[in-house]
Amino acid sequence: MNIFLAITICLIPIITSLICLKLLMEDFKILHGTLGCVLGLLTIIPIVSIQALLTNTGKFSADTLTGKFFEDLFINGMIEELFKMALLFILPVTKMSMASFFACSVLSGLTLGCFETLVYLVSGGVSLLGPRLLTAVVIHSCCAGLSGLFVFNAKWRAFKILPFIMAVTLHGLYDYFAGFKTDTPFYYFSFAVILIAIVECRIRYRAMTPDGCLKFE
């Protein structure tokens, strides 16, 4: 696929989301949203570097289903979400509402997912475009949103780590099930994980109190 066409396809969801958020949210600022997108893009560099390093060492290659699960949980879940979460601390929380911060966090994950899809397109995986945009991009967005809730609370000195743990776990589970062949029933569990991630985002978001601290009954 032509590189410029591939980039255009991957930019469409990002630009569309920015415009929609600006139209639907009063306090959403394009500058903050764009920063969220840039942070998502920057996350790709350390993630790819460390994952490549760990993979090349051969120490994290698994031969069993259980080993594969823990490999996905660590390499894809922990490493990716850790860097996504860490860069979100750059967002100016004192100048943003909780809703705006959450939106920018989701945009960060959306951007990472879209450019990850770009890699598939450039490498010839055109047939995977639909599934990648509908699955990996969504899971990246939801997990970044959960990590964003953790960061927002942490910046207000309310260290509620459960949203981040959920982000790591759900991301690892998604990659584990998505790694099965599409002709096996296990592959379709990845869609169930995506649905759970969306519901978790809603639950954790609604659990936020007005002062920015998570409350769990």
MDAnalysis code that builds the backbone (N, CA, C; Angstrom):
import MDAnalysis as mda
import numpy as np

u = mda.Universe.empty(651, n_residues=217, atom_resindex=np.repeat(np.arange(217), 3), trajectory=True)
u.add_TopologyAttr("name", ["N", "CA", "C"] * 217)
u.add_TopologyAttr("resid", np.arange(1, 218))
u.add_TopologyAttr("resname", ["MET", "ASN", "ILE", "PHE", "LEU", "ALA", "ILE", "THR", "ILE", "CYS", "LEU", "ILE", "PRO", "ILE", "ILE", "THR", "SER", "LEU", "ILE", "CYS", "LEU", "LYS", "LEU", "LEU", "MET", "GLU", "ASP", "PHE", "LYS", "ILE", "LEU", "HIS", "GLY", "THR", "LEU", "GLY", "CYS", "VAL", "LEU", "GLY", "LEU", "LEU", "THR", "ILE", "ILE", "PRO", "ILE", "VAL", "SER", "ILE", "GLN", "ALA", "LEU", "LEU", "THR", "ASN", "THR", "GLY", "LYS", "PHE", "SER", "ALA", "ASP", "THR", "LEU", "THR", "GLY", "LYS", "PHE", "PHE", "GLU", "ASP", "LEU", "PHE", "ILE", "ASN", "GLY", "MET", "ILE", "GLU", "GLU", "LEU", "PHE", "LYS", "MET", "ALA", "LEU", "LEU", "PHE", "ILE", "LEU", "PRO", "VAL", "THR", "LYS", "MET", "SER", "MET", "ALA", "SER", "PHE", "PHE", "ALA", "CYS", "SER", "VAL", "LEU", "SER", "GLY", "LEU", "THR", "LEU", "GLY", "CYS", "PHE", "GLU", "THR", "LEU", "VAL", "TYR", "LEU", "VAL", "SER", "GLY", "GLY", "VAL", "SER", "LEU", "LEU", "GLY", "PRO", "ARG", "LEU", "LEU", "THR", "ALA", "VAL", "VAL", "ILE", "HIS", "SER", "CYS", "CYS", "ALA", "GLY", "LEU", "SER", "GLY", "LEU", "PHE", "VAL", "PHE", "ASN", "ALA", "LYS", "TRP", "ARG", "ALA", "PHE", "LYS", "ILE", "LEU", "PRO", "PHE", "ILE", "MET", "ALA", "VAL", "THR", "LEU", "HIS", "GLY", "LEU", "TYR", "ASP", "TYR", "PHE", "ALA", "GLY", "PHE", "LYS", "THR", "ASP", "THR", "PRO", "PHE", "TYR", "TYR", "PHE", "SER", "PHE", "ALA", "VAL", "ILE", "LEU", "ILE", "ALA", "ILE", "VAL", "GLU", "CYS", "ARG", "ILE", "ARG", "TYR", "ARG", "ALA", "MET", "THR", "PRO", "ASP", "GLY", "CYS", "LEU", "LYS", "PHE", "GLU"])
u.atoms.positions = np.array([
    [0.838, -1.198, 0.000],
    [0.000, 0.000, 0.000],
    [0.873, 1.249, 0.000],
    [0.428, 2.273, -0.744],
    [1.137, 3.548, -0.776],
    [1.236, 4.137, 0.621],
    [2.441, 4.575, 1.000],
    [2.684, 5.063, 2.353],
    [1.823, 6.274, 2.691],
    [1.615, 7.161, 1.737],
    [0.816, 8.359, 1.998],
    [-0.657, 8.012, 2.196],
    [-1.144, 7.040, 1.450],
    [-2.525, 6.584, 1.621],
    [-2.692, 5.918, 2.981],
    [-1.695, 5.129, 3.372],
    [-1.742, 4.446, 4.665],
    [-1.774, 5.460, 5.809],
    [-0.935, 6.495, 5.712],
    [-0.901, 7.528, 6.750],
    [-2.233, 8.261, 6.816],
    [-2.814, 8.549, 5.662],
    [-4.105, 9.241, 5.609],
    [-5.194, 8.420, 6.289],
    [-5.221, 7.124, 5.990],
    [-6.216, 6.238, 6.587],
    [-6.095, 6.212, 8.104],
    [-4.863, 6.197, 8.599],
    [-4.638, 6.134, 10.043],
    [-4.884, 7.474, 10.737],
    [-4.761, 8.577, 9.992],
    [-4.990, 9.897, 10.580],
    [-6.473, 10.233, 10.679],
    [-7.286, 9.624, 9.840],
    [-8.719, 9.939, 9.818],
    [-9.385, 9.750, 11.191],
    [-9.202, 8.596, 11.882],
    [-9.830, 8.446, 13.205],
    [-9.339, 9.474, 14.220],
    [-8.055, 9.834, 14.145],
    [-7.484, 10.789, 15.100],
    [-8.079, 12.178, 14.895],
    [-8.066, 12.654, 13.656],
    [-8.591, 13.986, 13.346],
    [-10.084, 14.055, 13.615],
    [-10.806, 13.005, 13.241],
    [-12.254, 12.959, 13.477],
    [-12.557, 13.024, 14.968],
    [-11.793, 12.294, 15.770],
    [-11.999, 12.295, 17.223],
    [-11.727, 13.666, 17.827],
    [-10.662, 14.319, 17.365],
    [-10.338, 15.663, 17.850],
    [-11.482, 16.634, 17.568],
    [-12.003, 16.593, 16.358],
    [-13.093, 17.494, 15.967],
    [-14.354, 17.211, 16.777],
    [-14.696, 15.930, 16.924],
    [-15.897, 15.559, 17.674],
    [-15.804, 15.979, 19.140],
    [-14.640, 15.764, 19.753],
    [-14.461, 16.142, 21.151],
    [-14.565, 17.650, 21.332],
    [-14.029, 18.403, 20.378],
    [-14.109, 19.860, 20.446],
    [-15.559, 20.328, 20.337],
    [-16.336, 19.677, 19.495],
    [-17.731, 20.060, 19.293],
    [-18.625, 19.623, 20.454],
    [-18.280, 18.499, 21.072],
    [-19.148, 17.932, 22.105],
    [-18.783, 18.338, 23.530],
    [-17.530, 18.766, 23.745],
    [-17.094, 19.125, 25.096],
    [-16.725, 20.607, 25.164],
    [-17.363, 21.322, 26.064],
    [-17.135, 22.768, 26.176],
    [-15.713, 23.109, 26.547],
    [-15.162, 22.384, 27.522],
    [-13.841, 22.753, 28.042],
    [-12.691, 22.006, 27.359],
    [-13.000, 21.251, 26.309],
    [-11.939, 20.524, 25.612],
    [-11.156, 21.484, 24.718],
    [-9.831, 21.461, 24.870],
    [-8.974, 22.342, 24.078],
    [-8.187, 21.522, 23.056],
    [-8.196, 21.999, 21.825],
    [-7.481, 21.308, 20.748],
    [-6.003, 21.156, 21.087],
    [-5.438, 22.182, 21.760],
    [-4.015, 22.129, 22.133],
    [-3.740, 20.943, 23.043],
    [-4.598, 20.749, 24.055],
    [-4.425, 19.623, 24.973],
    [-4.658, 18.297, 24.252],
    [-5.660, 18.262, 23.379],
    [-5.931, 17.050, 22.619],
    [-4.780, 16.679, 21.704],
    [-4.206, 17.696, 21.059],
    [-3.069, 17.464, 20.177],
    [-1.869, 16.963, 20.972],
    [-1.668, 17.517, 22.174],
    [-0.584, 17.051, 23.038],
    [-0.788, 15.587, 23.402],
    [-2.038, 15.223, 23.688],
    [-2.336, 13.827, 23.987],
    [-1.966, 12.923, 22.818],
    [-2.278, 13.365, 21.604],
    [-1.941, 12.594, 20.403],
    [-0.431, 12.463, 20.235],
    [0.287, 13.553, 20.464],
    [1.754, 13.535, 20.335],
    [2.365, 12.578, 21.357],
    [1.814, 12.568, 22.574],
    [2.324, 11.666, 23.606],
    [2.107, 10.213, 23.199],
    [0.948, 9.931, 22.594],
    [0.687, 8.583, 22.110],
    [1.678, 8.172, 21.037],
    [2.011, 9.124, 20.164],
    [2.977, 8.859, 19.094],
    [4.371, 8.615, 19.667],
    [4.750, 9.429, 20.650],
    [6.070, 9.286, 21.262],
    [6.215, 7.969, 22.017],
    [5.101, 7.447, 22.494],
    [5.141, 6.195, 23.250],
    [5.655, 5.037, 22.408],
    [5.447, 5.128, 21.101],
    [5.838, 4.040, 20.208],
    [7.338, 3.751, 20.298],
    [8.153, 4.802, 20.435],
    [9.611, 4.650, 20.406],
    [10.136, 3.749, 21.528],
    [9.860, 4.075, 22.813],
    [10.385, 3.190, 23.868],
    [9.733, 1.812, 23.867],
    [8.441, 1.737, 23.503],
    [7.755, 0.446, 23.503],
    [8.395, -0.505, 22.499],
    [8.552, -0.041, 21.263],
    [9.128, -0.882, 20.215],
    [10.563, -1.259, 20.554],
    [11.328, -0.316, 21.084],
    [12.740, -0.570, 21.409],
    [12.885, -1.643, 22.479],
    [12.141, -1.496, 23.571],
    [12.266, -2.451, 24.678],
    [11.697, -3.811, 24.298],
    [10.554, -3.818, 23.592],
    [9.976, -5.094, 23.188],
    [10.907, -5.849, 22.244],
    [11.540, -5.119, 21.338],
    [12.478, -5.759, 20.408],
    [13.673, -6.325, 21.164],
    [14.155, -5.573, 22.149],
    [15.294, -6.018, 22.954],
    [14.965, -7.293, 23.718],
    [13.797, -7.314, 24.358],
    [13.392, -8.479, 25.136],
    [13.135, -9.688, 24.249],
    [12.542, -9.442, 23.092],
    [12.241, -10.537, 22.170],
    [13.521, -11.148, 21.601],
    [14.488, -10.296, 21.286],
    [15.746, -10.778, 20.696],
    [16.591, -11.580, 21.674],
    [16.435, -11.308, 22.961],
    [17.205, -12.057, 23.950],
    [16.729, -13.500, 24.061],
    [15.464, -13.719, 23.678],
    [14.915, -15.071, 23.730],
    [14.473, -15.506, 25.112],
    [14.622, -14.629, 26.104],
    [14.263, -14.995, 27.474],
    [12.757, -14.950, 27.709],
    [12.043, -14.288, 26.795],
    [10.612, -14.154, 27.011],
    [9.805, -14.878, 25.926],
    [10.405, -15.914, 25.358],
    [9.678, -16.734, 24.390],
    [9.039, -17.895, 25.129],
    [7.735, -18.117, 24.908],
    [7.010, -19.148, 25.642],
    [6.605, -20.290, 24.722],
    [6.651, -21.512, 25.268],
    [6.286, -22.697, 24.500],
    [4.938, -23.266, 24.943],
    [4.407, -22.765, 26.051],
    [3.122, -23.255, 26.555],
    [2.103, -22.130, 26.548],
    [0.824, -22.488, 26.638],
    [-0.240, -21.479, 26.654],
    [-0.135, -20.601, 27.897],
    [0.220, -21.221, 29.015],
    [0.373, -20.443, 30.252],
    [1.543, -19.479, 30.132],
    [2.652, -19.981, 29.582],
    [3.811, -19.122, 29.390],
    [3.510, -17.983, 28.429],
    [2.755, -18.292, 27.376],
    [2.378, -17.273, 26.405],
    [1.528, -16.190, 27.047],
    [0.633, -16.592, 27.950],
    [-0.211, -15.617, 28.639],
    [0.632, -14.637, 29.446],
    [1.571, -15.161, 30.229],
    [2.407, -14.284, 31.049],
    [3.356, -13.443, 30.190],
    [3.754, -13.984, 29.047],
    [4.574, -13.209, 28.116],
    [3.786, -12.007, 27.590],
    [2.544, -12.250, 27.172],
    [1.698, -11.158, 26.681],
    [1.370, -10.168, 27.785],
    [1.151, -10.696, 28.995],
    [0.812, -9.826, 30.120],
    [1.965, -8.883, 30.447],
    [3.199, -9.395, 30.354],
    [4.362, -8.568, 30.693],
    [4.799, -7.678, 29.537],
    [5.067, -8.308, 28.380],
    [5.620, -7.550, 27.251],
    [4.601, -6.591, 26.647],
    [3.384, -7.067, 26.401],
    [2.379, -6.214, 25.778],
    [1.559, -5.431, 26.796],
    [1.197, -6.085, 27.894],
    [0.389, -5.405, 28.895],
    [1.187, -4.428, 29.740],
    [2.121, -4.949, 30.507],
    [2.855, -4.105, 31.453],
    [3.717, -3.052, 30.772],
    [4.536, -3.452, 29.816],
    [5.472, -2.515, 29.196],
    [4.736, -1.408, 28.438],
    [3.783, -1.792, 27.603],
    [3.076, -0.785, 26.807],
    [2.281, 0.171, 27.690],
    [1.532, -0.376, 28.645],
    [0.712, 0.485, 29.497],
    [1.554, 1.333, 30.440],
    [2.702, 0.815, 30.844],
    [3.578, 1.586, 31.734],
    [4.077, 2.846, 31.046],
    [4.512, 2.715, 29.791],
    [5.000, 3.884, 29.060],
    [3.856, 4.826, 28.679],
    [2.727, 4.262, 28.290],
    [1.571, 5.095, 27.970],
    [1.157, 5.915, 29.185],
    [1.140, 5.254, 30.342],
    [0.750, 5.924, 31.577],
    [1.763, 6.982, 31.987],
    [3.060, 6.653, 31.889],
    [4.114, 7.567, 32.328],
    [4.086, 8.882, 31.545],
    [3.887, 8.804, 30.237],
    [3.889, 10.014, 29.419],
    [2.656, 10.881, 29.667],
    [1.586, 10.280, 30.177],
    [0.378, 11.058, 30.462],
    [0.597, 12.057, 31.595],
    [1.648, 11.842, 32.391],
    [1.963, 12.783, 33.471],
    [2.380, 14.145, 32.912],
    [2.698, 14.193, 31.625],
    [3.090, 15.464, 31.000],
    [1.882, 16.374, 30.795],
    [0.694, 15.794, 30.682],
    [-0.515, 16.600, 30.496],
    [-0.715, 17.537, 31.689],
    [-1.090, 18.802, 31.438],
    [-1.257, 19.797, 32.522],
    [-2.567, 19.615, 33.277],
    [-2.576, 18.717, 34.246],
    [-3.808, 18.347, 34.938],
    [-4.489, 19.527, 35.629],
    [-3.701, 20.492, 36.141],
    [-4.289, 21.628, 36.855],
    [-5.065, 22.566, 35.935],
    [-4.839, 22.443, 34.631],
    [-5.531, 23.290, 33.666],
    [-6.640, 22.537, 32.934],
    [-6.906, 21.316, 33.391],
    [-7.878, 20.476, 32.699],
    [-8.897, 19.895, 33.667],
    [-10.103, 19.723, 33.171],
    [-11.122, 19.031, 33.960],
    [-10.861, 17.537, 33.855],
    [-11.495, 16.769, 34.734],
    [-11.322, 15.331, 34.689],
    [-11.790, 14.766, 33.347],
    [-12.914, 15.284, 32.832],
    [-13.452, 14.805, 31.556],
    [-12.485, 15.079, 30.411],
    [-11.891, 16.271, 30.406],
    [-10.951, 16.642, 29.361],
    [-9.678, 15.802, 29.447],
    [-9.202, 15.561, 30.662],
    [-8.002, 14.751, 30.857],
    [-8.246, 13.326, 30.374],
    [-9.414, 12.796, 30.713],
    [-9.769, 11.449, 30.280],
    [-9.820, 11.372, 28.753],
    [-10.411, 12.393, 28.127],
    [-10.513, 12.431, 26.663],
    [-9.130, 12.461, 26.017],
    [-8.229, 13.246, 26.579],
    [-6.869, 13.336, 26.029],
    [-6.112, 12.020, 26.216],
    [-6.389, 11.328, 27.302],
    [-5.761, 10.030, 27.537],
    [-6.221, 9.021, 26.489],
    [-7.518, 9.039, 26.206],
    [-8.065, 8.140, 25.190],
    [-7.468, 8.468, 23.819],
    [-7.322, 9.764, 23.530],
    [-6.712, 10.183, 22.266],
    [-5.276, 9.684, 22.153],
    [-4.572, 9.667, 23.271],
    [-3.201, 9.164, 23.284],
    [-3.163, 7.697, 22.870],
    [-4.055, 6.896, 23.461],
    [-4.125, 5.483, 23.109],
    [-4.594, 5.270, 21.683],
    [-5.543, 6.103, 21.248],
    [-6.050, 6.021, 19.878],
    [-4.930, 6.268, 18.869],
    [-4.109, 7.268, 19.147],
    [-2.996, 7.596, 18.254],
    [-1.990, 6.456, 18.185],
    [-1.649, 5.899, 19.341],
    [-0.726, 4.766, 19.369],
    [-1.289, 3.601, 18.559],
    [-2.576, 3.314, 18.753],
    [-3.196, 2.209, 18.033],
    [-3.230, 2.435, 16.534],
    [-3.512, 3.673, 16.119],
    [-3.576, 3.986, 14.692],
    [-2.211, 3.861, 14.021],
    [-1.180, 4.335, 14.686],
    [0.150, 4.252, 14.081],
    [0.719, 2.836, 14.166],
    [0.249, 2.063, 15.123],
    [0.605, 0.648, 15.153],
    [-0.024, -0.031, 13.939],
    [-1.256, 0.383, 13.606],
    [-1.936, -0.128, 12.417],
    [-1.180, 0.275, 11.154],
    [-0.612, 1.482, 11.176],
    [0.174, 1.960, 10.031],
    [1.324, 1.009, 9.732],
    [1.938, 0.488, 10.780],
    [3.040, -0.459, 10.602],
    [2.549, -1.697, 9.860],
    [1.349, -2.174, 10.224],
    [0.781, -3.348, 9.556],
    [0.500, -3.049, 8.085],
    [-0.004, -1.841, 7.814],
    [-0.329, -1.467, 6.441],
    [0.929, -1.399, 5.577],
    [1.954, -0.759, 6.111],
    [3.206, -0.601, 5.364],
    [3.880, -1.941, 5.126],
    [3.714, -2.856, 6.091],
    [4.356, -4.168, 5.959],
    [3.541, -5.139, 5.108],
    [2.430, -4.641, 4.550],
    [1.650, -5.472, 3.635],
    [0.436, -6.128, 4.236],
    [0.104, -5.770, 5.476],
    [-1.058, -6.393, 6.117],
    [-2.351, -5.656, 5.853],
    [-2.661, -5.398, 4.579],
    [-3.869, -4.652, 4.222],
    [-5.124, -5.392, 4.658],
    [-5.085, -6.714, 4.576],
    [-6.253, -7.508, 4.943],
    [-6.582, -7.402, 6.430],
    [-5.594, -6.941, 7.219],
    [-5.806, -6.813, 8.658],
    [-6.322, -5.436, 9.059],
    [-6.510, -4.534, 8.082],
    [-6.886, -3.162, 8.393],
    [-8.169, -3.099, 9.201],
    [-9.213, -3.766, 8.725],
    [-10.488, -3.740, 9.429],
    [-10.375, -4.240, 10.853],
    [-9.877, -5.489, 11.045],
    [-9.727, -6.021, 12.402],
    [-8.837, -5.163, 13.291],
    [-7.746, -4.605, 12.750],
    [-6.841, -3.794, 13.576],
    [-7.528, -2.518, 14.051],
    [-8.236, -1.840, 13.134],
    [-8.900, -0.596, 13.505],
    [-10.041, -0.837, 14.484],
    [-10.672, -2.000, 14.381],
    [-11.829, -2.305, 15.218],
    [-11.452, -2.967, 16.541],
    [-10.251, -3.464, 16.646],
    [-9.878, -4.172, 17.868],
    [-8.691, -3.542, 18.590],
    [-7.502, -3.596, 17.970],
    [-6.306, -3.089, 18.644],
    [-6.416, -1.603, 18.963],
    [-6.968, -0.823, 18.028],
    [-7.096, 0.619, 18.265],
    [-8.036, 0.884, 19.438],
    [-9.124, 0.101, 19.513],
    [-10.101, 0.279, 20.596],
    [-9.491, -0.110, 21.936],
    [-8.774, -1.234, 21.986],
    [-8.192, -1.671, 23.266],
    [-7.118, -0.692, 23.731],
    [-6.326, -0.153, 22.795],
    [-5.326, 0.848, 23.164],
    [-6.004, 2.091, 23.748],
    [-7.091, 2.518, 23.130],
    [-7.807, 3.718, 23.575],
    [-8.394, 3.523, 24.967],
    [-9.053, 2.379, 25.177],
    [-9.688, 2.111, 26.471],
    [-8.657, 1.976, 27.592],
    [-7.579, 1.240, 27.320],
    [-6.547, 1.046, 28.346],
    [-5.842, 2.358, 28.673],
    [-5.639, 3.206, 27.662],
    [-5.041, 4.520, 27.924],
    [-5.990, 5.371, 28.760],
    [-7.292, 5.230, 28.517],
    [-8.269, 5.952, 29.323],
    [-8.212, 5.532, 30.777],
    [-8.101, 4.230, 31.017],
    [-7.988, 3.723, 32.391],
    [-6.708, 4.224, 33.048],
    [-5.603, 4.182, 32.306],
    [-4.337, 4.696, 32.840],
    [-4.442, 6.195, 33.120],
    [-5.182, 6.899, 32.271],
    [-5.382, 8.332, 32.470],
    [-6.110, 8.636, 33.765],
    [-7.075, 7.792, 34.128],
    [-7.790, 7.983, 35.393],
    [-6.840, 7.815, 36.578],
    [-5.926, 6.851, 36.466],
    [-4.920, 6.673, 37.511],
    [-4.018, 7.896, 37.617],
    [-3.555, 8.400, 36.472],
    [-2.658, 9.556, 36.456],
    [-3.354, 10.792, 37.010],
    [-4.593, 11.009, 36.612],
    [-5.336, 12.178, 37.088],
    [-5.456, 12.157, 38.613],
    [-5.765, 10.985, 39.155],
    [-5.857, 10.852, 40.603],
    [-4.508, 11.033, 41.270],
    [-3.465, 10.451, 40.672],
    [-2.123, 10.540, 41.249],
    [-1.656, 11.986, 41.324],
    [-1.987, 12.772, 40.303],
    [-1.566, 14.170, 40.303],
    [-2.282, 14.978, 41.382],
    [-3.445, 14.476, 41.811],
    [-4.158, 15.124, 42.912],
    [-3.911, 14.379, 44.225],
    [-2.837, 13.576, 44.233],
    [-2.391, 12.838, 45.422],
    [-3.443, 11.850, 45.929],
    [-4.163, 11.255, 45.019],
    [-5.095, 10.185, 45.369],
    [-4.650, 8.949, 44.583],
    [-3.802, 8.128, 45.196],
    [-3.156, 7.038, 44.471],
    [-4.035, 5.786, 44.445],
    [-4.947, 5.752, 43.493],
    [-5.826, 4.608, 43.274],
    [-5.302, 3.852, 42.054],
    [-4.633, 2.740, 42.291],
    [-3.904, 2.061, 41.225],
    [-4.747, 1.052, 40.442],
    [-5.955, 0.757, 40.932],
    [-6.778, -0.257, 40.283],
    [-7.030, 0.003, 38.798],
    [-7.326, 1.253, 38.362],
    [-7.524, 1.474, 36.929],
    [-6.313, 1.073, 36.086],
    [-5.115, 1.352, 36.591],
    [-3.902, 0.988, 35.854],
    [-3.724, -0.528, 35.808],
    [-4.006, -1.201, 36.915],
    [-3.917, -2.663, 36.940],
    [-4.892, -3.273, 35.944],
    [-6.088, -2.692, 35.874],
    [-7.084, -3.170, 34.914],
    [-6.580, -2.961, 33.480],
    [-5.928, -1.825, 33.226],
    [-5.407, -1.542, 31.888],
    [-4.366, -2.584, 31.481],
    [-3.450, -2.908, 32.384],
    [-2.404, -3.896, 32.102],
    [-3.014, -5.277, 31.860],
    [-3.926, -5.674, 32.735],
    [-4.539, -6.998, 32.641],
    [-5.359, -7.165, 31.370],
    [-6.196, -6.165, 31.064],
    [-7.050, -6.252, 29.884],
    [-6.228, -6.240, 28.591],
    [-5.165, -5.441, 28.571],
    [-4.304, -5.395, 27.382],
    [-3.618, -6.746, 27.177],
    [-3.111, -7.315, 28.262],
    [-2.465, -8.617, 28.167],
    [-3.427, -9.699, 27.715],
    [-4.644, -9.686, 28.254],
    [-5.657, -10.667, 27.872],
    [-6.037, -10.521, 26.394],
    [-6.170, -9.262, 25.947],
    [-6.518, -9.034, 24.546],
    [-5.458, -9.639, 23.626],
    [-4.192, -9.324, 23.882],
    [-3.122, -9.828, 23.023],
    [-3.027, -11.348, 23.070],
    [-3.317, -11.904, 24.233],
    [-3.258, -13.362, 24.375],
    [-4.300, -14.034, 23.475],
    [-5.537, -13.595, 23.571],
    [-6.607, -14.212, 22.779],
    [-6.520, -13.829, 21.301],
    [-6.076, -12.599, 21.012],
    [-5.946, -12.174, 19.618],
    [-4.838, -12.936, 18.905],
    [-3.955, -13.575, 19.671],
    [-2.862, -14.334, 19.084],
    [-3.278, -15.693, 18.548],
    [-4.494, -16.145, 18.926],
    [-4.987, -17.419, 18.395],
    [-5.440, -17.246, 16.944],
    [-5.486, -18.327, 16.204],
    [-5.959, -18.275, 14.828],
    [-7.445, -17.931, 14.800],
    [-7.855, -17.245, 13.748],
    [-9.241, -16.782, 13.651],
    [-10.251, -17.922, 13.498],
    [-9.777, -19.113, 13.157],
    [-10.701, -20.237, 13.002],
    [-10.887, -21.023, 14.298],
    [-10.337, -20.480, 15.410],
    [-10.536, -21.104, 16.719],
    [-11.444, -20.224, 17.564],
    [-12.239, -20.811, 18.448],
    [-13.150, -20.006, 19.289],
    [-12.411, -19.092, 20.258],
    [-11.162, -19.446, 20.602],
    [-10.416, -18.636, 21.562],
    [-10.143, -17.224, 21.033],
    [-9.988, -17.108, 19.715],
    [-9.709, -15.797, 19.117],
    [-10.806, -14.797, 19.445],
    [-12.044, -15.261, 19.462],
    [-13.174, -14.356, 19.639],
    [-13.348, -13.895, 21.087],
    [-12.587, -14.500, 21.999],
    [-12.571, -13.985, 23.360],
    [-11.937, -12.593, 23.405],
    [-11.127, -12.270, 22.400],
    [-10.502, -10.941, 22.357],
    [-11.564, -9.855, 22.231],
    [-12.659, -10.157, 21.553],
    [-13.749, -9.187, 21.426],
    [-14.457, -9.003, 22.765],
    [-14.549, -10.084, 23.530],
    [-15.149, -9.993, 24.857],
    [-14.295, -9.117, 25.770],
    [-12.975, -9.243, 25.631],
    [-12.061, -8.415, 26.431],
    [-12.243, -6.942, 26.079],
    [-12.421, -6.644, 24.795],
    [-12.640, -5.262, 24.365],
    [-13.910, -4.711, 24.996],
    [-14.971, -5.514, 24.990],
    [-16.237, -5.081, 25.587],
    [-16.069, -4.809, 27.075],
    [-15.335, -5.685, 27.753],
    [-15.072, -5.491, 29.186],
    [-14.287, -4.200, 29.409],
    [-13.317, -3.917, 28.527],
    [-12.501, -2.704, 28.655],
    [-13.372, -1.448, 28.514],
    [-14.304, -1.483, 27.579],
    [-15.205, -0.338, 27.384],
    [-16.068, -0.130, 28.621],
    [-16.605, -1.227, 29.152],
    [-17.444, -1.149, 30.353],
    [-16.630, -0.665, 31.546],
    [-15.392, -1.161, 31.676],
    [-14.524, -0.735, 32.779],
    [-14.251, 0.766, 32.720],
    [-14.017, 1.271, 31.505],
    [-13.791, 2.710, 31.345],
    [-14.995, 3.496, 31.867],
    [-16.162, 3.053, 31.513],
    [-17.381, 3.741, 31.943],
    [-17.548, 3.675, 33.461],
    [-17.327, 2.473, 34.015],
    [-17.487, 2.296, 35.466],
    [-16.487, 3.154, 36.236],
    [-15.202, 3.092, 35.846],
    [-14.165, 3.841, 36.570],
    [-14.336, 5.347, 36.383],
    [-14.773, 5.737, 35.197],
    [-14.998, 7.161, 34.935],
    [-16.140, 7.687, 35.804],
    [-17.218, 6.941, 35.880],
    [-18.377, 7.368, 36.667],
    [-18.108, 7.295, 38.161],
    [-17.073, 6.549, 38.555],
    [-16.724, 6.442, 39.971],
    [-15.933, 7.647, 40.460],
    [-15.572, 8.539, 39.536],
    [-14.799, 9.719, 39.924],
    [-15.683, 10.706, 40.676],
    [-15.182, 11.236, 41.771],
    [-15.895, 12.270, 42.514],
    [-15.559, 13.627, 41.904],
    [-16.339, 14.663, 42.193],
    [-16.087, 15.984, 41.611],
    [-14.688, 16.531, 41.852],
    [-14.059, 16.150, 42.967],
    [-12.736, 16.706, 43.249],
    [-11.614, 15.888, 42.611],
    [-11.999, 14.890, 41.810],
    [-10.978, 14.164, 41.051],
    [-10.456, 12.901, 41.697],
    [-11.063, 12.463, 42.793],
    [-10.592, 11.254, 43.459],
    [-11.540, 10.105, 43.166],
    [-10.990, 8.948, 42.894],
    [-11.814, 7.788, 42.648],
    [-12.435, 7.294, 43.953],
    [-13.667, 6.888, 43.865],
    [-14.305, 6.302, 45.048],
    [-14.796, 4.917, 44.672],
    [-14.520, 3.964, 45.517],
    [-14.986, 2.601, 45.275],
    [-15.813, 2.177, 46.492],
    [-17.072, 1.857, 46.211],
    [-17.962, 1.498, 47.306],
    [-17.539, 0.165, 47.908],
])
